[in-house]
Amino acid sequence: MTVLIDPPNWPGPRGLMWSHLVSDTSLEELHAFAGRLGMPVRAFDRDHYDVPETVHAQAVSLGAEAVTSRELLRRLTEGGLRRRKRSS
C-alpha cells in the first residue's frame, strides 16, 4: 500500500496552495485513504485528489508518503494508474 502526496505547490481555490494525493497501487486504496482523510468526492480528478495545504500534514500523519511532484507522477505512471485529460 502506497499513497503519495506532493508538496502544496499548485495555486487553487480559496487562495490556498494545493497538493495531489495518489496511489501507485490502486484507485480503491486511494479512495479509502481519501475517505479517512475526510476528502469530498468532488476533490477527485481522474487519477488523484486535490488536497489543500491545510490537510497536507494530516495526510502525511495518516501514512501518505511525501514525495516531489516529479516522483509522484513517475510512480503514478509506472503503477499504470495515470489517466490523462482527453484532447478536445
Phi, psi and chi 1 to 4 in degrees:
 res  aa     phi    psi   chi1   chi2   chi3   chi4
   1 MET       -  121.4  172.0  179.1  137.3      -
   2 THR  -140.3  113.7  -53.5      -      -      -
   3 VAL  -107.6  133.5  173.2      -      -      -
   4 LEU  -117.4  149.6  -49.3  167.4      -      -
   5 ILE  -138.8  135.5 -169.3  164.6      -      -
   6 ASP   -95.9  169.8   64.7   -2.3      -      -
   7 PRO   -64.1  152.9  -16.6   27.4      -      -
   8 PRO   -74.6   82.0   22.7  -27.6      -      -
   9 ASN  -109.8   -1.4  -69.5  -27.3      -      -
  10 TRP  -108.9  117.7  -50.7   96.3      -      -
  11 PRO   -66.6  142.1   10.4  -12.1      -      -
  12 GLY  -154.1 -160.8      -      -      -      -
  13 PRO   -59.1  156.3  -16.8   25.4      -      -
  14 ARG    62.7   20.8  -59.4 -171.5  -50.7  -93.7
  15 GLY    70.1   17.5      -      -      -      -
  16 LEU   -99.3  159.9  -63.9  172.8      -      -
  17 MET   -94.0  149.3  -61.1  -61.1  -77.4      -
  18 TRP  -127.5  151.1  -65.5   71.8      -      -
  19 SER  -113.5  169.5  -62.6      -      -      -
  20 HIS  -112.6  134.6  -59.5  105.8      -      -
  21 LEU  -113.2  123.5 -175.5   73.6      -      -
  22 VAL  -137.1  166.7  -53.5      -      -      -
  23 SER  -118.2  141.0  169.4      -      -      -
  24 ASP   -97.4   10.8   64.7   -2.8      -      -
  25 THR  -115.4  -52.6  -53.7      -      -      -
  26 SER  -162.0  152.0   75.1      -      -      -
  27 LEU   -68.6  -30.9  -70.3  177.8      -      -
  28 GLU   -61.3  -43.4  -68.4   78.7   17.3      -
  29 GLU   -61.7  -43.5  172.0 -173.2   54.0      -
  30 LEU   -61.6  -47.3  175.6   60.1      -      -
  31 HIS   -64.0  -38.8  -66.6  -52.2      -      -
  32 ALA   -64.0  -44.8      -      -      -      -
  33 PHE   -63.9  -46.1 -171.6   92.4      -      -
  34 ALA   -60.1  -36.8      -      -      -      -
  35 GLY   -63.1  -43.2      -      -      -      -
  36 ARG   -64.2  -30.6  -69.7 -162.6  -27.7  -94.5
  37 LEU   -80.0  -13.3 -166.9   55.4      -      -
  38 GLY    83.1   21.4      -      -      -      -
  39 MET   -76.5  135.2  -63.9  -58.1  -57.7      -
  40 PRO   -73.3  152.8   25.0  -30.9      -      -
  41 VAL   -57.4  -34.2  173.5      -      -      -
  42 ARG   -64.7  -14.2   70.1  179.1  178.5  -83.8
  43 ALA   -80.5   -7.2      -      -      -      -
  44 PHE   -84.6  133.2 -178.1   71.1      -      -
  45 ASP  -136.5   98.1 -176.9   18.8      -      -
  46 ARG    62.1  -60.0  -66.7 -178.7  -40.3  -83.6
  47 ASP  -142.1    7.1   55.2   14.4      -      -
  48 HIS  -152.7  163.8   68.7  -82.9      -      -
  49 TYR  -105.3  138.7  -80.5   84.3      -      -
  50 ASP   -86.0  123.7  -67.0  -44.2      -      -
  51 VAL  -120.5  125.2  176.7      -      -      -
  52 PRO   -69.2  154.6   25.7  -31.8      -      -
  53 GLU   -54.9  -27.4   61.6 -172.1  -53.3      -
  54 THR   -69.9  -12.6   55.7      -      -      -
  55 VAL  -111.5   -8.2 -180.0      -      -      -
  56 HIS   -55.1  -52.6 -173.1  -84.1      -      -
  57 ALA   -61.7  -37.6      -      -      -      -
  58 GLN   -64.5  -40.0 -178.0 -176.0    2.4      -
  59 ALA   -61.5  -42.8      -      -      -      -
  60 VAL   -66.2  -41.4  172.1      -      -      -
  61 SER   -66.1  -25.9   72.7      -      -      -
  62 LEU   -83.9   -5.0  -74.6  175.1      -      -
  63 GLY   120.1   -0.5      -      -      -      -
  64 ALA   -68.0  140.3      -      -      -      -
  65 GLU   -88.5  120.4 -179.4 -178.4  -16.1      -
  66 ALA   -77.1  121.9      -      -      -      -
  67 VAL  -136.6  167.8  -62.9      -      -      -
  68 THR   -70.7  162.2   65.1      -      -      -
  69 SER   -61.7  -38.0  -62.4      -      -      -
  70 ARG   -64.3  -43.8 -176.9  172.6  -66.5 -151.3
  71 GLU   -65.0  -42.0  176.3   73.1    5.4      -
  72 LEU   -58.5  -47.9 -178.9  141.1      -      -
  73 LEU   -64.3  -41.6 -179.6   58.5      -      -
  74 ARG   -60.4  -47.5 -178.1 -175.0   69.5   76.7
  75 ARG   -71.6  -34.8  -70.4  173.6   60.5 -178.7
  76 LEU   -62.7  -44.8 -179.0   65.1      -      -
  77 THR   -66.7  -46.7  -58.8      -      -      -
  78 GLU   -63.8  -30.1  -73.4  178.0   -0.6      -
  79 GLY   -76.8   -4.9      -      -      -      -
  80 GLY    76.8   17.1      -      -      -      -
  81 LEU  -107.1    0.5  -63.7  172.7      -      -
  82 ARG   -69.4  127.3  177.6   71.3  169.1  135.2
  83 ARG  -124.1  106.3  -65.8 -171.9  178.5  159.0
  84 ARG   -79.2  157.6  -64.2 -178.4 -174.9  -88.7
  85 LYS   -66.4  144.0  -75.4 -175.4 -179.8  178.2
  86 ARG   -78.6  140.0  -67.0 -176.1 -179.8 -177.1
  87 SER   -77.5  148.2   31.6      -      -      -
  88 SER   -73.7      -  -54.1      -      -      -
